Amino acid sequence: MSVSELNSLRFSSTSAHSVMETVSTLGWITEGSDGRVSIGHRGQECLELDHATEQLRFLLTDYFFLRQDPWLQLARRGRIHVLLQAPPEIAQLLHEAELAEGEHDEVVRFWDEIAGRVRGDKDSNRTEVGRTGERLSLLYETKRTGKKPRWVALDSDEFGYDLLSIASASDPAPMKIECKCSERLLREATLYLTRNEWETADKSERYAFHLWNTASQKPKLAVVSVEDMRPHVPENRKSGSWETAQVPFIAFEQLFSFS
């Protein structure tokens, strides 16, 4: 593949000159001692992608990891925080790359990878397991109510829950759902409950915890109410306050069943 092919990359909100400046900064093109310019490995990978949307996502991933702009740190809180604070041209590119909304696997994977790099995660498995639980709850709630919930955890961590569903097929009242998932055997599995999640749960009219155990081939689910969870939540003492509580899945053994 030639440099002229890389120069052919086109995105509606970005000029060809800007694209070439960016790929040069990323090291996608290199100049040899003889003055000839060649495409590097990452540039070739990008050109081999079938669609402009995929190429733009690929470019943005490398660009974000190279620049490490301060606003990118907000990726750990959810994509809406990045979209609100990023420069307008970057926000436009994220929209063009179809990353500003939607729940497709590729979109979720993009933001999880960015957030993981920002946090310095060494173990991405925990994030993947968490997303598995959220996806299972999306399917479960869609089947239960006939309406797909809103996956709010993709946009921000400030809500204090992962999904916004409804009470039932006949009752459209909002139901907030926090999803927890573990691949460990039930007697070994634990969940981590943040203070924000608990305070949101305690103040909400309708709130449920979905505990997913995927240790076996068929997942098991326990739908835990706020009152069922309450005995396992620590109390603030004197001037101190708790931030994260660890609760064993086995405490809700009687509530688990195959979904």
C-alpha positions in Angstrom: 0.0 0.0 0.0 1.2 3.5 -0.8 1.2 6.8 1.0 -1.2 8.1 -1.7 -3.7 5.5 -0.4 -3.3 6.8 3.1 -3.7 10.3 1.8 -7.1 9.1 0.4 -8.6 8.8 3.8 -11.6 11.1 4.0 -13.7 12.2 6.9 -16.4 14.8 6.3 -15.4 17.1 9.2 -11.6 16.8 8.6 -9.5 17.9 5.7 -7.0 15.6 4.0 -4.2 17.9 5.1 -5.3 17.5 8.8 -5.5 13.8 8.4 -2.0 13.6 6.9 -0.7 15.8 9.7 -2.3 13.5 12.3 -1.0 10.2 10.8 2.4 11.7 10.5 2.3 12.6 14.2 1.1 9.1 15.1 4.1 7.6 13.3 1.9 5.9 10.7 4.2 7.2 8.0 8.0 7.3 8.2 10.7 8.8 6.1 13.8 6.7 5.3 17.4 7.9 5.0 16.9 8.0 1.2 14.1 10.5 1.6 11.4 8.0 0.7 8.2 8.0 2.7 6.6 4.7 3.6 3.5 3.5 5.6 4.1 1.9 9.0 2.3 -1.1 10.4 -0.5 0.8 12.1 -1.2 2.8 8.9 -1.5 -0.3 6.9 -3.9 -1.8 9.5 -6.1 1.2 9.1 -6.2 1.1 5.3 -7.1 -2.6 5.5 -10.4 -1.8 7.3 -13.4 -1.9 5.1 -15.3 1.2 6.1 -14.5 4.9 6.8 -16.2 4.6 10.2 -13.9 1.8 11.2 -10.9 3.7 9.9 -11.9 6.8 11.9 -12.3 4.8 15.1 -8.9 3.2 14.6 -7.4 6.7 14.0 -9.1 8.1 17.1 -7.9 5.3 19.3 -4.2 5.9 18.4 -4.7 9.6 18.6 -6.1 9.5 22.1 -3.4 7.2 23.4 -0.7 9.4 21.9 -2.0 12.8 23.1 -3.4 11.9 26.6 -5.2 15.2 26.7 -6.5 16.2 30.2 -10.2 16.0 29.1 -9.6 12.4 28.0 -9.2 11.5 31.7 -13.0 11.9 31.9 -13.4 8.7 29.9 -13.3 6.8 33.2 -16.6 8.5 34.1 -18.4 7.7 30.9 -18.5 8.9 27.3 -20.8 11.9 27.9 -18.2 13.5 30.0 -15.7 13.3 27.2 -18.1 14.6 24.6 -18.9 17.6 26.8 -15.3 18.6 27.5 -13.4 17.6 24.3 -12.6 20.2 21.7 -15.5 20.7 19.2 -13.6 19.1 16.3 -12.9 15.9 18.4 -16.5 15.7 19.5 -17.6 16.0 15.9 -15.3 13.2 14.9 -16.7 11.0 17.7 -20.2 11.6 16.3 -19.0 10.9 12.8 -17.4 7.7 14.0 -20.8 6.7 15.6 -19.3 6.6 19.0 -21.3 9.3 20.6 -24.3 7.0 21.2 -25.4 3.5 20.6 -24.7 0.2 22.4 -23.1 -2.0 19.7 -20.2 -4.2 20.9 -17.7 -2.2 18.9 -18.8 1.1 20.5 -18.7 -0.3 24.1 -15.3 -1.9 23.4 -13.9 1.4 22.2 -14.9 3.3 25.3 -13.9 0.5 27.7 -10.5 0.4 26.1 -10.1 4.2 26.4 -11.3 4.2 30.0 -9.0 1.2 30.9 -6.0 3.0 29.5 -6.8 6.1 31.4 -7.2 4.2 34.7 -4.1 2.2 34.0 -6.1 -1.1 34.3 -3.9 -4.1 34.3 -6.9 -6.5 34.3 -9.5 -5.7 31.7 -11.3 -8.9 32.6 -13.2 -7.2 35.5 -14.6 -4.6 33.1 -15.6 -7.3 30.6 -17.4 -9.3 33.3 -19.2 -6.2 34.4 -20.4 -5.5 30.9 -21.5 -9.1 30.6 -23.8 -8.6 33.6 -25.2 -5.4 32.1 -25.9 -7.1 28.7 -27.6 -10.0 30.5 -29.8 -7.5 32.4 -30.6 -5.7 29.2 -31.9 -8.9 27.7 -33.7 -9.9 30.9 -35.5 -6.6 31.3 -36.4 -6.4 27.6 -38.1 -9.8 27.9 -39.7 -8.9 31.2 -41.2 -5.6 30.2 -41.3 -5.7 26.4 -39.2 -2.5 26.4 -35.4 -2.2 26.1 -33.9 -0.3 29.1 -31.6 2.7 28.7 -28.0 1.7 29.3 -27.0 4.7 31.3 -23.7 3.3 32.6 -22.2 3.8 29.1 -22.7 7.5 29.4 -21.8 8.3 33.0 -21.0 6.8 36.3 -22.7 9.5 38.2 -26.2 8.0 38.0 -25.6 5.4 40.7 -27.1 2.6 38.6 -26.5 0.9 35.3 -29.8 0.6 33.6 -33.1 2.6 33.5 -36.0 0.2 33.0 -39.7 0.3 33.8 -41.6 -1.4 36.6 -43.5 -3.8 34.3 -45.1 -4.1 30.9 -48.2 -2.5 32.3 -46.5 0.1 34.5 -44.1 2.6 32.9 -42.8 3.9 36.2 -39.0 4.1 36.1 -37.0 1.2 37.6 -33.3 1.8 38.3 -31.1 -1.3 38.1 -27.5 -1.9 39.3 -25.9 -4.9 37.8 -23.2 -7.0 39.4 -21.6 -10.1 37.8 -19.1 -12.7 38.8 -17.6 -15.7 37.1 -16.6 -17.3 40.4 -18.6 -20.1 42.0 -21.5 -18.8 44.0 -19.8 -19.4 47.4 -16.7 -17.5 46.3 -18.4 -14.6 44.4 -18.6 -11.1 45.9 -19.9 -7.7 44.7 -18.5 -4.3 45.4 -21.1 -1.7 46.3 -20.1 2.0 46.2 -21.5 4.6 48.5 -23.0 6.4 45.5 -24.8 3.3 44.4 -26.2 2.7 47.8 -27.3 6.3 48.5 -29.1 6.3 45.1 -30.7 3.0 45.9 -31.9 4.1 49.3 -33.4 7.3 48.0 -35.1 5.7 44.9 -38.7 4.6 44.8 -37.9 1.7 42.6 -34.4 0.2 42.5 -33.1 -3.4 42.2 -29.8 -5.1 42.2 -29.2 -7.7 39.5 -26.6 -10.3 40.7 -25.4 -12.5 37.8 -23.4 -15.6 38.4 -21.9 -17.0 35.2 -19.8 -19.7 36.7 -21.8 -22.3 34.9 -22.8 -22.4 31.2 -26.2 -21.1 32.0 -26.2 -17.8 34.0 -28.0 -17.5 37.3 -29.7 -14.3 38.4 -30.8 -13.0 41.8 -33.0 -9.9 41.8 -32.2 -8.2 45.1 -34.3 -5.5 46.6 -33.0 -2.5 48.5 -34.4 -4.0 51.8 -32.7 -7.3 51.1 -29.4 -5.5 50.5 -29.7 -3.2 53.5 -28.4 -5.6 56.3 -25.2 -6.0 54.3 -24.4 -2.3 54.0 -22.1 -0.7 56.6 -23.0 2.3 58.7 -21.0 5.5 58.9 -19.4 5.8 62.4 -18.5 9.1 64.0 -16.6 11.3 61.6 -15.7 8.4 59.2 -17.7 7.2 56.3 -17.5 4.1 54.1 -16.9 4.4 50.3 -17.0 0.7 49.1 -18.6 -2.3 50.7 -17.9 -5.9 49.8 -20.9 -8.2 49.9 -20.9 -12.0 49.3 -23.3 -13.4 46.6 -24.0 -16.4 48.9 -25.9 -14.0 51.2 -28.7 -14.1 48.6 -28.4 -17.8 47.7 -32.2 -18.4 48.0 -32.9 -15.7 45.4 -30.7 -17.1 42.6 -32.4 -19.0 39.8 -31.6 -19.7 36.1 -32.8 -16.7 34.0 
